[in-house]
Each structure stands twice: as structure tokens, then as C-alpha cells.
Amino acid sequence: MNIIDGKMISSKLKEEYREKIANMKMKPFLVMIRIGDDAAAEIYVKSKGKTCLELGIPYSELHLNADITQEELLSQIDELNADDKVTAILIESPIPYHLDILEAFDRIDPKKDVDGLNSINLGNLAGNHPIFTPATPLGIMRLLKEYKIEIEGKRCVVVGRSNLVGRPMALCLLNANGTVTICHSRTKDLRDITKEADILVVAIGKPKFITEDMVKEGATVIDVGINRIPDSKKIVGDVDFDNVKDKCSYITPVPGGVGPMTIISLIDNLIRTVNE
Ligand code: NAP
């Protein structure tokens, strides 16, 4: 069993990108839109800002009131789209329920949609000519590449079908010539499907859901889940790591696997918002 070290790979990429950014004549400029006072959104924006600062990427945060209307939000996005200084825009989730996040994503100029979540960019990924791929699947593809894990012709199973992770992940694996099955909460006989996987990616948000009996001997298991254990600071994944690890060829730990790759992959996308 080999543990995939996302922390180490992301540190290596950070140095690579630092140098690349230092040599850019025109730097990317990111605006992060945060709406309301969700604690998780605040943490995500802070940590993305910290990474931008470390790497010399200018950014700003546009913090909007929780009671903003959809029209006001769209008009703020229009202003940022029209501002040539701004090369990248993202909207941090979650946002208040009265707002339509899909419409907001679609309002972002596709060339500035650094999260790759608007319909044009998801469509480009589906058509196998991606420009911006959502950061988590992009980071996972990088991990597979770094560890020279072959995808072509392999049976790939993705558990979870969110627009943020599962769907774009499945498209990435398909684009890399994997044979892909997507599972979700209505999938019947899940174990029979996951047991077939040479590469199993799990993104459901259910602590230790995947157990040893659901994994094929020698599989690569990628755990996207981040689940906080109540009344403790401990975070666990969607895979029961201790129970599963000895059966795998490769496995990502939580924390220290996929997580660190997500922010660094956002930086990869940010660099590509500037045409030099
Ligand atoms: P999400 O939007 O809640 O989607 C969860 C998906 O899991 C849905 O497609 C759901 O199916 C499926 N699912 C739920 N229960 C299931 C079950 N028992 N069997 C099979 N499928 C089931 O979550 P998400 O945004 O994709 O995130 C998933 C996890 O990844 C969360 O723990 C999140 O915190 C974590 N995450 C980590 C990173 C990172 O950087 N490491 C980034 C993003 C997310 P239906 O569609 O049928 O409801």
C-alpha cells in the first residue's frame, strides 16, 4: 500500500507556481465574492487569500450582505466582468438560500470563471476541450499523474455526482480514457460496483462510508470527503482508511491527501486567466 501525499505534491507545485508567477509580466487578479456570514465560506476565502498572498497573486474579497437580491448580485458580477483589471472571479459557497447560485455562476464571464463552474466551462469539460476544470478534480488528476497511476482502459468508479466534485471528476477520468461509472444516493447494489473499480473516487460527505468489502484488491482509492467528528477537532474522510488501506495499491489520507491539492489547483487555473 502506498499513501498518496497530497501535502508534499502541493508544496512542490507551490514552489513551481511561485517562480512562474514571479516571471509573469501581467499577474492574475482574483476577486472572491462572499455573501453573508457563513463561517465555512469565511475560512475558505481566508485560506485562498493566504495562498494568493504567499505566491504574489493580487486578490480582493467582495463581501456582500446576506440580504442582497439576485439582481444586485448579478449586477455586481457584471461590473467585475467589465473590469479589465480583474482576470478571475469566484463565488464562495455556501451562499444564502434565496439566491440562485447556478444563475450567478453562469453570469461570470467564462474567461474569468476560475472555478470552472459555469455552464460553458462544464460544457467544455464534457466536450473534452476544458479551459477551467473545477479545482478538486483537477487536483486529483494531478495526483494520479504525479504517482504515474494509469487511467486509460481502467475501470473508474466515482461515488457522488455534485457539480463541484463528482460530475467533473467523472468527466476528467473519461477524458483520460477511463471506463467510468458514476454512483449516487439512488444507486442500487453500490458495493458490487465499487468492488469492480481499479480507481475509486469517493465524494459523498459520509464519514468512513467505504469499507474494505467495497474495495477491489490493488485498487487506487481517492477520498475527497471532509467530515468533522462532532465535539472533536478530528477530520475523517468518506473512506474507512484503517480498514481499507491494506487492500489498496494507493490511497489518499484525510487530511493530507486531496485537500491540499484543491487550493493549489485553483492557483493553476488562476495563472491561466492571463494570456501572455
Ligand atoms: P454534495 O454536493 O453533498 O454531494 C454529495 C453526493 O454524494 C451526491 O451526489 C449524493 O447523491 C451522493 N451520496 C450521498 N449519500 C450517498 C450514498 N449513501 N451512496 C452513494 N452516494 C451518496 O457534496 P460535495 O460538494 O460533492 O462534497 C462531497 C464531500 O467532499 C464532502 O465531504 C465535502 O466536504 C468534500 N469536499 C472536499 C473537497 C476537498 O478539497 N478535499 C472539496 C470539495 C468537497 P445524490 O446526488 O443522489 O443526492
Boltz pocket constraint, residues with backbone or C-beta under 6 A from the ligand:
constraints:
  - pocket:
      binder: B
      contacts: [[A, 136], [A, 159], [A, 160], [A, 161], [A, 162], [A, 163], [A, 164], [A, 165], [A, 166], [A, 183], [A, 184], [A, 185], [A, 186], [A, 187], [A, 190], [A, 202], [A, 203], [A, 204], [A, 205], [A, 206], [A, 223], [A, 224], [A, 225], [A, 226], [A, 227], [A, 258], [A, 259], [A, 260], [A, 262]]
      max_distance: 6.0
